[in-house]
Amino acid sequence: MKNIKIFESWVSPAHEKKLLEIKHLATNKVIAEIEGNGVYDLRGIELNGFDFTKADFRAYSLTDIEINECDFKQSNLEDTVLKKSILQNTNFKNTNFNFSTFEDAKIIQCDFSNSKFHSVDLKNTIFTQCDFTNCKYFSETKNISDAYFLECDFLDVDMSWVNEDIRNAIFIDCKNISF
């Protein structure tokens, strides 16, 4: 995996603007540069083969983004928006997704084991062959309506008191799931 570094620096203290740079460490090439006030919009960016271990993506907009074969283990994606995004073959082990929004996203062969999903919105998202083993707070997702789970694994996931929206979610050929 490519090693990257996320740099945050103040552009103008008077305007409280920040500049976010994502750089490839080996080449020092800037992959993305975004100005904002702490909420960054990475719309349309493609990330392939990058290592984001322990990265802080709190409150980022990852709308219309493509992520493939990246490593986000132990990262913080709390309150992050993943709308109309495609995530494939990516490691999200031990990642915090609390209060995040997945909407109209396609997620394929991703590992979410031991991750946190408190008050997550999963509306119209398709998960295919994903691993949710030992996920925390999955039963407290706030919107799971019209979500699809195809061949996913829910080993040791407590879904004993999933909210009413679970009735509109579709589970096909999933393993270790019980309500």
N, C-alpha and C positions, 0 to 999 in steps of 0.2 A: 504494500500500500504506500501511496505517496504521503509523505509527511508534510503537513501544512501547519501554519500558525495563524491565529486570528489576532490582529492588532487593533486596539481601540485607542484613539487619541483625540483630544479636544481640538477642534478646528477653530472655533471662535467662542471663548468663554462668555463674551457679551451676548451671543445668540444661543448659547448652550447647545451648540451643534457638535456632533461627534463624527469622526470619520472612521469607518470600519474597513479594514483591509484584510483580505484573506490572501496569504502568500504561500507559495510552494517553497519549502525550506531549502531544497537542494539547488534550485535555480533562482531563488529570491524573486520569482515572477509573481506579480499581483494577479490573482485569479478574479477577484471582485473588489470593488471599492464603492462603498455606499455611505452617503451622508444622512444623518438622522438625529433623533433626540433620544436614542436608546431603544427605539423600536425599529428594527431594520427589515427592509423589504428585499428579499433575495429572489424576487420573481423572475422566472425564466432561466435561472442558472442551471447548468448541468455539472454534477459532481460525480466523478468516476474514479474509484480506487483510492479515496483519500482517508486518512486516519484522523478522526475527530475525537479520539478517546479523551474523556473528561472535559469536553468543550462545553461552553456555556452559550446556548442558543435561546435563552429565556426571552419570551415575547417577540420572537422573530416571525416574520411572514415568509413561509416557504411555499407560497402559492405558485402553481405551474412550474414546479421544480422537478428535475429528474435526478434521483440519487441511485447510483449503481455500485455495488461492491465496495461500500464504505464501511468504516468502523466508528460507531458512535457509542461504544460501550462506556458506561458510567458517566454519560453526558447529562446535561440538564436542558430539556426541551419543554420545560413548564410554560404553560400559557402560549405555546407556539401554534401557529396556524399552518396546516398542511392541506390546502384546498387544491383540487384538480392536479395533484402531484402524483408522480410515479416513483415508488421506492422498490428496488429489487436487490436481492442477494446482499442485504445489509445487516450488520450486527448492531442491535440496540440493547444488548444485555445490560441489566442494571441501570436502565435509563429512566429518568423522571419525565413522564408525559402529563403529570397532573394539570388539570384545567386547560388542556390543549384541545384543538379542533382538527379533526380529520374529516374532510367533506369532499365527496366525489373523487376520492383518491383511489389509486390502484396500488396494492402492496403485495409483493410477490416474494416468497421464500426469504422472509426476514425473521430474525431471531429477537423476540421481545422478552425472553425469559428473565425472570426476577425484576421486571420493570414495574413502574407505578402508573396506574391509570385512574386516579381519583378524579371524578367529575369531568371525564373526557367525552367529547362529542364525536361520535363515529358515523354520522349520518351519510348514507349512500356510499359508503366506502367498501371496497372489495378486498378482502384478505385471502390470499391463496397460498397454501402450504407454509403458513407462518407458525412459529413456536411461541406459545404464551405460557410455557411452563412456569409455575410458581409466581405468576403476576400478582401484584398487590392491588387491592381496591377495585379489581375489574368489575365486581358486582355493583360498584357505585358509579358506573358510567352514567352520564346525565342524558345522553341521547344515543341510542343504539338502533334507532328505527331505520329500516331498510338497509342495514349493513349486511354484507354477505361474508361468510366464513367458509371457505372451501378447503377441505383436507388440512385443517389447522389442528394443533395439539394444545389441549388445555389441562395438562397434567398438574395436579395440585393447585388449581385455580378455584377459589371459593365463589360459586355463583348461586349460593343458596338463597340470596335475597335480591336478585337482579330486579331492577325496576320494571314497570309495565311495558316499556318500549321493547323488551326482549321478544315480545310476541311478534313484532314486525321484522325481526332479524331472521336471517336464513342461515342455518348451519347444515352443510352438506359434507358427508364423509369425514367429520371431525372426530378426533380421538380424545378420550378421557374427559368428556363433557357430561355434566349432570346438573340439573336444575332442582 
